[in-house]
């Protein structure tokens, strides 16, 4: 087997996902938006040229059954570990142990992420141009990490949820002699200002569920609009 894609996701339960979008969205509506984001990214990654798509879910007792009904084409596994870094280490280790040669991980925070960026990650590694690949986000993190062998040091002692995530990860890669490749920048849908990003409203981005859900709460952005209105 050659390629595997890992999707990290949570069951969309109010108060556990996208809480930074409050008060522009209620906790219930923020969870509804996240469900649309998850469904969009799962549907869109079905077009990728990978052997298996794994979905690593945060186990809350109901997540497995929820994701099993979402898409029969996903191979479901629980996230294991005390924090995000440990969970990523364990997920990569598990998938590489199954014989895959190139493995990439993404989340569900970028529902309109161009699939071309994921394809580029696999191609960069398989061509020998890089040992690891990262997809930078505007907030200093990354939307994708990909590699061809386990490198747990990339995920250890990283200041998660800060603007130092990518820079520290690149430093770790350099320290152990890995050649990193950077993909085009993108963004996570985390803050109220993200709700009016023009690209998110582009009818060609294929994140149709997310776009339709947002249409109930705000209008397509106009020039100079920094934040969406408070939802009705």
N, C-alpha and C positions, 0 to 999 in steps of 0.2 A: 504494500500500500504506500501511496506517496503523500497526498495532501490531506490535512485535517483542519477544519475550522472549529474553534471553540467560541461559544457564545455564553457570556456570563449574564445571568438575569435573576430577578426576583419575581415572585408572584406579586401582582399589582394590588397590594392591600393598603387601604388608606392609612396614612401616618407612617408608612415604612418606605415610601418611594416618592421622589420629587417634592419633598417637603419645602425646599427653598422657593418653590413657585407660589407659595402662600404669601400674602392673602389674595393675590390676583386670581388664584384658583383655590377652591376649598380642598381640603385633604382628599375628599372623595373624588373630586374632579381631577386632581393631580394624579391620583391612582388610575382613573379612567384614561387620562392622557398617556400615562406610562404603558398601559395595556396596549394602546394603539401603536406606540413606539415599538414595543416588543413584537407585536404582530407584523408590523411593517418590516422590521429587520429580519425576522424569521422568513417571511415570504420572499424578500428580495435576495437573501443569501441562497435561496434554493436554486438560483440561476448560476451560481459559481461552479467552476470546474474543480470540485474537491471530492475526495472519496467518501468522507463521512463528515457530517455536521454534528458536533457534540453540543448539547446545551447543559451547562453546569448551573444548577439552580441552588439558591439559598434555601435550605431545608427548613420549612416551618410546619411540617406535618401534612400540608395540603398541596405543596408546590408540585410534587411529582405528578399527581393526578391532573392538576391544572395544565401542566405543560404537555402531558401525554395526549390530552385532547386537542391541544393547539396544532400539532403537526406530527403526523406519524413518521415523517422522514427524519426526525431528530433522534439521536441516541442520548438518553438522559442519564446524568450522573449528578450526585449531590456535591456541592462545594465542601471541601474538608480543610479545616484549619482555623486558627484563632483570629486571623486578620486577613486582609486582602492579599498581602504578600505571600503568606503561607498558603493561601488557597490557590493562588496562581502557580506557585511552585509545585503543589501536589497535582494540579490539573495537568500541567505540562508533563510531569513525570509519568502520570497515568497514561496519557495518550502516546507518548513516545514508547512506553513499554509495550504498546500494542502493535508496534512496528511501523508507525508513520515516520516519514522522513522530513517533512516540512509542515510546521504547525503554527497557526496564527490564532490569536485571541482578540475578540472585540466584546464590547458591551452593547446595551440597547439604547445608549444615550444619544446616538447620532442616527436617527431613523432615515435621514436623507443622505447618508454617507454614500458617495459614488462607489459602486462596486469595482470600478476601474482601479481604485486605490488598493483594494484588497488583492486584485490580480497582480498589480505591480509589486506588492510585497512578496508574493510567491515567486514571481519571475526574478526579482533582484537576488533572492537567496539561491534559487535553483541555477542561476547563471554563474554563481560564484563571485558576484560583485560585492557581496556583503555576507557577514555571519549572522547578524540580527537586523531587524527592521522595526522602526517605530513610526507611528502616525501621530505627529504633534497636534495638540489642541491649543486653542488660543489662550487657555487659562494656565498653561504650563504643564499640563499632563499629556496623556496620549490616548488616542482612540483605538490603537492597534499595537500589538507586539507580536513579532514572528521570529522563529528561529528553526534551526535544523538539528539541534541537540539540546538537551536540558542545560540551562544556565541559571540555577537557583540564585546565584549571587546578584542577578539583575533585579530581584524582587525583595531582597532582604535589606532591612534598615532604610527603607525608602519613606520619606515623609508624605504619606498618602494624603490626598485631599488638600494639598498645598500647591503653590506655583513652582515648586522645586522638583516635582516628580520626574519630569523628563530629563532635566539637567543632571540630577543624581543618577538616574538610570544610565545615561550616556557616560557619565564618569565611571560607573561600575563596569560598563562594557570595555572602556579603554583600559582600566586597571587590569583586566584579565586577558587583554590582548585580542579582543573581538573588534571586528570592523563593522560599525553600525551604518545603516542607511536610513535616511529620513524621507518619508513620503510627503506628499502635499499636506499643508495645514488644513484642518477642519475645526469643528467646534462640537461641544456637548450642549444639549438642550437642558440647562440646569437652572438658569436664572430668568426672572420675568422679562428682561430685555431680549432674551433669546426667542421669545414667542413671536416677535415681529421681524425676525431675520427674513429678508426678501427671498433667499433661496429656499426657505422652508415652505413658502407659498407658491413656489414654481410648480406648475402643473406637470412638468417633465421630470420631477425628482423621484417619482414613484412611491413617495411616502404618503400614499393617499389616505390612509386611515388617520394618521396624525393630522394632516392638513384639514380633513373634514371635521375632526373633533374640535380643532382650534377655531374653526369658522363659527362655532356657536358662542365663542367668548370674545372674539376680537375681529377686526377687519384686516384685510391685507394691508401691509404697511405702506405709508407714504413717506416721501422724503422728509427727514427731520423728525420723525416719530421715534422717541427714545424708548417708550414703554407702552405696553398695551393698556387699554382702559380697564378699570375694575370690572370684572364680569357681571353680567346681569343675574 
